[in-house]
Amino acid sequence: MVVSPYPPYSVSTALEGLDEPRLIEDTGPALRIGRIAQPTLRDFGLRLVRVKVSASSGTTVQIMAERPDGTMTIDDCERVSIALSPVFDFEDIMSHAYRLEVSSPGIDRPLVRESDFERAVGHEARVEMTVAIDGRKRFRGRVEAVEPSPDGPVAHLFLVADDKTESRVDLPICAMSEARLVLTDDLIRAALRREKAALKEARRSAARPGAEAAGRAQANSKRKGAARGEPKGPLEPEEGDPNGR
């Protein structure tokens, strides 16, 4: 399982997050492919992050997707790939042969939704704008906050120049052409902590059914013994008085 470095959503937020719109969308053929893929992804409880069409070594169509909590399993990738293949064939998304690849967005993920930026607070990001802000289109800095504005949410980035000069810039998310987390030590540590916590929770969940089954078996054994007239034996603490008598 690929684990997001972000804190998890609650169940209710996760359900709402499934339909959260992308504020930074793909362009060209990738835009059309993404719109075709979205209904199928939603059927699997996933949402589209990014579509990338590459022709470096034969054409590859990469579909990046995730659950609203940022997770994506290998089984998810396999099932979605099987489901999307006939859909893409029917829609004839490419005029020539291609390879379909379904994956998670990765640790240094693209940021495409408002919630992506909110959960990226404290981490570095690279941003490219469609229009120049303060005479430049490319920025790299720590995401400090995300706030609403009349034209949509704005991400506040803390910048440090080569000469160590510090500044802050306010970037409208809807005016971004691309945004991505920077793979830093802090980001990797956050992802490892989340992975460790997820594995611990998975082990705890796997252990519960066995523990419950053992408890039921023990209770059934006691009831059967009592029915046969066997001595009940000493009371367990919870069966007697508060002192276990």
C-alpha positions as CSV (number, residue, x, y, z in Angstrom):
1,M,0.0,0.0,0.0
2,V,1.2,3.5,-0.8
3,V,0.7,5.8,2.1
4,S,0.3,9.5,2.0
5,P,2.5,11.7,4.2
6,Y,-0.6,13.6,5.1
7,P,-2.8,13.0,8.1
8,P,-5.9,10.8,7.2
9,Y,-9.3,12.2,6.5
10,S,-12.3,11.1,8.7
11,V,-14.8,8.7,7.0
12,S,-17.3,11.5,6.4
13,T,-14.7,13.8,4.9
14,A,-13.4,11.0,2.7
15,L,-16.8,10.5,1.2
16,E,-17.2,14.2,0.5
17,G,-13.6,14.3,-0.8
18,L,-14.4,11.9,-3.6
19,D,-16.1,14.6,-5.6
20,E,-13.8,17.5,-4.7
21,P,-12.9,19.1,-8.0
22,R,-9.4,19.5,-9.3
23,L,-8.4,23.1,-9.5
24,I,-5.3,22.3,-11.7
25,E,-6.3,20.2,-14.6
26,D,-4.5,18.5,-17.4
27,T,-4.4,19.9,-21.0
28,G,-4.7,18.4,-24.5
29,P,-5.3,14.6,-24.8
30,A,-4.7,14.1,-21.1
31,L,-7.7,16.3,-20.3
32,R,-10.1,14.1,-22.4
33,I,-8.6,10.9,-21.1
34,G,-9.0,12.0,-17.5
35,R,-12.7,12.9,-18.0
36,I,-13.3,9.5,-19.5
37,A,-11.5,7.7,-16.6
38,Q,-13.1,9.6,-13.8
39,P,-16.5,7.7,-13.6
40,T,-14.7,4.4,-13.5
41,L,-12.3,5.6,-10.8
42,R,-15.2,6.8,-8.7
43,D,-16.8,3.4,-8.9
44,F,-13.7,2.1,-7.1
45,G,-13.8,4.8,-4.5
46,L,-10.9,6.6,-6.1
47,R,-10.4,10.1,-7.6
48,L,-8.2,11.2,-10.4
49,V,-5.0,13.1,-9.6
50,R,-3.2,13.4,-12.9
51,V,-3.0,12.0,-16.4
52,K,0.4,11.9,-18.1
53,V,0.9,10.8,-21.8
54,S,4.5,10.0,-22.5
55,A,6.1,9.0,-25.8
56,S,9.7,8.5,-24.7
57,S,9.8,4.7,-25.1
58,G,6.6,3.9,-26.9
59,T,3.4,5.7,-25.8
60,T,2.4,5.3,-22.2
61,V,-0.8,6.6,-20.7
62,Q,-0.3,7.0,-16.9
63,I,-3.3,7.4,-14.7
64,M,-2.5,8.7,-11.2
65,A,-5.3,8.1,-8.7
66,E,-5.9,7.8,-5.0
67,R,-8.5,7.4,-2.3
68,P,-9.5,10.7,-0.7
69,D,-7.3,9.8,2.3
70,G,-4.3,9.6,0.0
71,T,-3.8,5.8,-0.1
72,M,-3.6,3.6,-3.1
73,T,-3.0,-0.2,-3.0
74,I,-1.5,-2.5,-5.6
75,D,-4.8,-4.3,-5.8
76,D,-6.5,-0.9,-6.6
77,C,-4.1,-0.4,-9.5
78,E,-4.7,-3.8,-10.9
79,R,-8.5,-3.6,-10.7
80,V,-8.7,-0.1,-12.1
81,S,-6.3,-1.1,-15.0
82,I,-8.5,-4.0,-15.9
83,A,-11.7,-1.9,-15.7
84,L,-10.3,1.1,-17.7
85,S,-8.8,-0.9,-20.6
86,P,-12.1,-1.7,-22.3
87,V,-13.4,1.8,-21.6
88,F,-10.4,3.3,-23.3
89,D,-10.6,0.9,-26.2
90,F,-14.3,1.8,-26.7
91,E,-13.5,5.6,-26.6
92,D,-10.5,5.1,-28.8
93,I,-8.4,7.4,-26.7
94,M,-5.2,7.0,-28.8
95,S,-4.8,6.5,-32.6
96,H,-2.0,4.0,-32.1
97,A,-0.8,1.4,-29.7
98,Y,-0.1,2.4,-26.1
99,R,0.6,1.0,-22.6
100,L,-1.7,1.8,-19.8
101,E,-0.2,2.4,-16.4
102,V,-2.2,3.0,-13.2
103,S,-0.3,4.3,-10.2
104,S,-0.5,6.3,-7.0
105,P,0.7,9.9,-7.2
106,G,3.8,9.1,-5.1
107,I,5.3,10.9,-2.2
108,D,6.4,14.0,-4.2
109,R,2.9,14.1,-5.5
110,P,1.2,16.7,-7.8
111,L,-1.0,19.1,-5.9
112,V,-4.3,19.6,-7.8
113,R,-7.0,20.1,-5.2
114,E,-7.5,22.7,-2.4
115,S,-7.2,19.8,0.1
116,D,-3.8,18.8,-1.4
117,F,-2.4,22.2,-0.6
118,E,-4.1,22.3,2.9
119,R,-2.4,19.0,3.8
120,A,0.9,20.1,2.2
121,V,1.2,22.9,4.8
122,G,4.7,22.8,6.3
123,H,6.2,21.0,3.2
124,E,8.1,22.5,0.2
125,A,6.4,22.7,-3.2
126,R,7.3,23.7,-6.7
127,V,4.7,25.8,-8.5
128,E,4.5,27.0,-12.1
129,M,1.9,29.7,-12.9
130,T,0.0,30.4,-16.1
131,V,0.6,34.1,-15.7
132,A,3.5,35.9,-14.1
133,I,3.3,36.9,-10.4
134,D,5.8,39.7,-9.4
135,G,7.6,39.2,-12.7
136,R,8.1,35.4,-12.5
137,K,6.1,32.2,-13.2
138,R,8.1,29.6,-11.2
139,F,8.3,29.4,-7.5
140,R,9.7,27.0,-4.9
141,G,8.9,27.4,-1.2
142,R,7.2,26.1,1.9
143,V,3.5,26.0,1.9
144,E,2.4,28.1,4.9
145,A,-1.4,28.3,4.5
146,V,-4.3,28.2,2.1
147,E,-7.0,30.9,2.4
148,P,-10.1,31.7,0.4
149,S,-10.4,34.7,-1.9
150,P,-13.0,36.1,-4.3
151,D,-11.2,34.3,-7.2
152,G,-10.7,31.0,-5.4
153,P,-8.3,29.6,-2.8
154,V,-4.8,31.1,-2.5
155,A,-1.7,29.3,-1.4
156,H,0.8,31.2,0.7
157,L,4.4,30.2,0.0
158,F,7.4,31.1,2.1
159,L,10.4,31.7,-0.2
160,V,14.2,31.7,0.6
161,A,16.4,33.2,-2.2
162,D,19.9,32.1,-3.0
163,D,21.2,35.1,-1.0
164,K,19.1,33.9,2.0
165,T,16.5,36.7,1.5
166,E,13.2,35.7,2.8
167,S,9.8,36.6,1.3
168,R,6.2,35.4,1.0
169,V,4.1,35.2,-2.1
170,D,0.4,34.6,-2.5
171,L,-0.4,32.3,-5.5
172,P,-4.0,31.7,-6.7
173,I,-4.3,27.9,-7.1
174,C,-6.6,28.3,-10.1
175,A,-3.9,30.3,-12.0
176,M,-1.3,27.5,-11.5
177,S,-0.4,25.2,-14.5
178,E,1.5,22.8,-12.3
179,A,2.3,22.3,-8.6
180,R,4.2,19.4,-6.9
181,L,5.7,18.6,-3.5
182,V,9.5,18.6,-3.3
183,L,11.0,15.3,-2.1
184,T,12.7,16.5,1.1
185,D,13.9,14.6,4.2
186,D,11.0,16.0,6.2
187,L,8.5,14.8,3.6
188,I,10.1,11.3,3.5
189,R,10.0,11.1,7.3
190,A,6.3,12.1,7.4
191,A,5.5,9.4,4.8
192,L,7.4,6.8,6.8
193,R,5.6,7.7,10.0
194,R,2.3,7.4,8.2
195,E,3.3,4.1,6.7
196,K,4.3,2.8,10.2
197,A,1.0,3.9,11.7
198,A,-1.0,2.3,8.8
199,L,0.8,-1.0,9.2
200,K,0.3,-1.0,13.0
201,E,-3.4,-0.3,12.5
202,A,-3.6,-3.1,9.8
203,R,-2.0,-5.6,12.3
204,R,-4.4,-4.5,15.0
205,S,-7.4,-4.9,12.8
206,A,-6.2,-8.3,11.6
207,A,-5.8,-9.4,15.2
208,R,-9.3,-8.4,16.4
209,P,-11.3,-11.1,14.5
210,G,-9.2,-13.8,16.0
211,A,-9.4,-12.4,19.5
212,E,-13.2,-12.1,19.2
213,A,-13.5,-15.6,17.9
214,A,-11.4,-17.0,20.8
215,G,-13.6,-15.1,23.2
216,R,-16.8,-16.6,21.6
217,A,-15.3,-20.1,21.7
218,Q,-14.4,-19.8,25.4
219,A,-17.9,-18.5,26.2
220,N,-19.5,-21.4,24.2
221,S,-17.3,-23.9,26.0
222,K,-18.4,-22.6,29.4
223,R,-22.1,-22.7,28.4
224,K,-21.8,-26.3,27.1
225,G,-20.0,-27.4,30.3
226,A,-22.7,-25.9,32.5
227,A,-25.4,-27.6,30.4
228,R,-23.7,-31.0,31.1
229,G,-23.7,-30.3,34.8
230,E,-19.9,-29.9,35.0
231,P,-18.5,-27.7,37.9
232,K,-18.3,-24.2,36.8
233,G,-15.0,-23.6,38.3
234,P,-13.7,-20.3,39.8
235,L,-15.3,-17.2,38.6
236,E,-13.4,-14.8,36.4
237,P,-13.0,-11.3,37.9
238,E,-15.7,-9.9,35.7
239,E,-18.1,-12.7,36.6
240,G,-18.0,-12.2,40.4
241,D,-18.1,-9.2,42.6
242,P,-15.9,-6.1,42.1
243,N,-13.1,-7.9,44.0
244,G,-13.2,-11.0,41.8
245,R,-15.0,-13.2,44.4
